């Protein structure tokens, strides 16, 4: 799991069948000092996060497994909102 800050929302006019109804958010990955690392990433939201929230997310196979049905075509999924670090 990795930390990120939600920076905005993404609107898609066409989406894969397994992703219908899933909210897409734009996140900025962070390092252990909460400083931005790399570019922004589009992630599916399973935690009802919003802009400004500190979240943790998973990538790759774990990102697909976090959604129902499994194995939807995603690279990143938000799985929780961080209360304190």
N, C-alpha and C positions, 0 to 999 in steps of 0.2 A: 504494500500500500504506500501511496505517496500523498503528500499534502499539496493543496492548490487553493487559490482564491478564485471565486466565481466573479467573472468580469462582465458577463452579459448573457443574453439568450440568443438562440439560433432558430430561425424559421425556415423550414424546408417545404417546398411545394410538392415534391415527390419523395417518397420514403419507402423503404423495404417493408414488406408485409409484417414482419415480426416487430417492427418499431412503431407501428401505428399507435398513437396515444402516448408515446414516451416523450417526455420533455428533453430537449437538447439545450445544453448550456455551454458557454465559452468559459474555459478555466485557464488560469495562469499557474503552471507548476512552480513550486517553491522548494528551497533547500531547507536544511535543518535550522537555519537562522531566519526563516520566513522571508528570504530574499528571492526575487524572481529568477527562474532558471529556464533558459530556452524560450521558445515561442509558445503562443497560446494553443490550446487543444479543444476540440469539440468533444463533449462527453455526454452520455445519457445520464439522466438523473433518476435515481431510485430513492433519494432521501428527502425530496421536496426542498431542495436548497434554493437560494435566491442570490441576486447580485450582492457582492460584498461578503458573503459567507466564506469561512474557512472550512474546507472540506477535505476528506480523504477519498482517493479514487484508486481503482485498479485498472490495469492495462492487459491487453492481449487476451488469452483464453479466459482468464478470470473475469474480464469485462463482459464477455459473452455469457458466461455462466451466471452472472448477477441478474440477468434479465429472464423473463419468462415469455415465450419458450426459449430454451437454451440455444446457443449457437446462432444468434442473430449477428449480422455483419457489423460489429462495432469494435473500436480500438480502445475506448476508455469509458468507464462507468463510475459515477459518483456513488459511493456506498455508505457514506456517513457525513454528518456535520460535526465539526470539532467544537467542543464547548470551551476547552482550555488546553494550553500546551505547557 
